[in-house]
Amino acid sequence: MPKRIKKSAISARARHHDSTETRAAILKAAERIYAECGLAGARTEAIAAAAGVNKALL
């Protein structure tokens, strides 16, 4: 079984880098979903799925 890495073991710089990429992915996905569906049709579920993140992260 693979060894699990504790979140505290991941450096702050690595977490920041990941969060920057995640934020960019969310914004890109949201822009595309809003362009396709409009303000009334855009759903957080679709944005999260397109960005590859959990809906709660939004």
Order of alpha helices (4+ residues) and beta strands (2+ residues): alpha-alpha
